[in-house]
Amino acid sequence: MVRKKQKEIADRWTGDINNPLVSISCITFNQEQYIAQALEGFLIQETSFPFEILVHDDASTDNTAAIIKEYEKKYPDIIKPIYQQKNQYSQGNDVSEINIKRAKGKYIAFCEGDDFWTDPSKLQKQVDYLEKNPNCTACAARSQIYNDTEPTQELMPKEPGNRFISIEEIIEKGATQAPTQTIVVKKEAFYNYRRLNVKCLVGDYPMLLYWGFVGQIYSLDEVFSVYRQNALNSWSCKQKQSFSVKKRNIVSIMKMLNAFNSFSGYKYNNVIFKKKISLLPIRVASWNMIPYVLSGSISNFFFFIPLIVKKILKKGVKK
């Protein structure tokens, strides 16, 4: 547990506590088992600049809100919660956007309520990099994967090294290349992402594609955080559902990739096409998804048959 008082944290800061350089966005729902650890990870940050912690509780029905309120009492100028009375996600509202609309910082850092930060130097190192490299849109890092049912020391991304993350990598491997809980991004880039004009059930995937296209995403070869896989009410947990739910998610991703393909002038069409092929479930019930796969360059029609045959031979057809 954090032992520092609000004044001890703020005494390190150069600048006004009411004018933070970084806004930490934390969205949570029914995560009473995890939320305290997430908040502790924010409060251990040792920075030379002010930061604020924006928590959005989406009408939790467990003890999550009560835990947040205890922290709010101790850190009233740092922790700034929203306690929704009605669940916004279920109404189709973007809870991240609701939360970040009130951000004062030049940069936005992300961490959902079931993940947590482990390194007190995380924010300082990432902001230092972004300040020295204005052409860089976002700074990420590596994250430890912790499976609630099977603890692991696996890291993501698997690729080590201080390096730029390419668009091709993001298309192929998604948000694992720049885990959300590791990211610090320019606030203007977060809002400009709307130019892509897409909605996707996996929100971090299209944002990374946009940020990487308009600028650069740099990854530090350091482990700053923990991604809690299969946590209760998490996205990874929700994916263990029916085929129809998974299919809806795949269609959403394919539509997003087609929108990005058009937005980027079909520069990455071949990589996007191969990604869509890899997403296509090999079962009769999924064949109506093929038009989403073929969308893009006319060359997709010629590459489709051999790639799909190769996939069928590898996995077999399911009913």
Steps between C-alpha positions, in 0.01 A plus 500: 500500500613860429633674806560842342257779571377737230744771604796261484410408142442861394821629663698333219315699238620809319187683399144552612308202635195636315684500167614137454726396215353148493143379544472133598178347367362202692165349406350236724188292553442241773870456573503512879770231508739707289429875514707573812809346339444712188475820708809406701695462175413858406582644840850348516605702194797723570492791258635852472167614354140499628259228394132436557317169533167495318290202607175412325283253690231377262224446758664204674266283704772364729735681740712669230358851549539481879869411463557790259331740744744399776792594276328818389480615864876454545603651165225755416719715271643205308222240473198635311224240457174480309237275657244416234144418609424315176741276313625696198669214316174307473341809340764508229695793643879519484601505867863583418391809313266601785790473742762674290279795406586651838875436472724801560827333409707533185535121509257217576609179674270197507440219744170321552385402848606136476859572389771678698835678480803362681781750435511843674703642210250406227345840433823696539692288248224503241426872526873577482518308173195670351623845600833437328340346189212722384441291186404206717127466563508241776741314723432142609694231685486129578253346742493184706202272435331369809228245447271480802469126455854426381769743623767559234814706444424544130556849360329697226609601253728202464747703294763664727692820439451874502335540161230652284192285444401474135148518358550153355567361849187661640285371213632148545513477880267771624527673834744242640776702332421805714292386799246761605615514863851596385406787269556872543364697203465863403150616584460664161572164333230333707241749383621513138445123483135585423614580146513126442124498560463139611339311783654174611428270791876488559565869561880504534567326166378782269652769723844344472464475122410868477773617739759296314383635165505870591815480711716241670449260789814428698534206738740503794664168581383513859221328694286762670169323553290186530222396264253285689368251245160337560417730791131518590303739271807549278504490118711183499244334726209609282664338197431157653143522376289356221608480138241767409664747744847423364371533146355845576839604633681370189262684267559816703877465459470428127287811448754705693788362293313582180443856622869538587593351163303773325627771738864405436455491121527118486869526582476195725240306303696173470576484872139587588368237260716226655389610846132471403563153360656398832193629685247315285363199690500186285138394539195521276328747736775756442508503120274805482800691636693449177391835344676680789814299425499582129440871548797706381719451196378288207813289548336361814275284281801328343675436832189385686460142370854368567514663844160369612578150366825503697313600814230232449762229452677614815196522729221309332143616446265530799123507487 
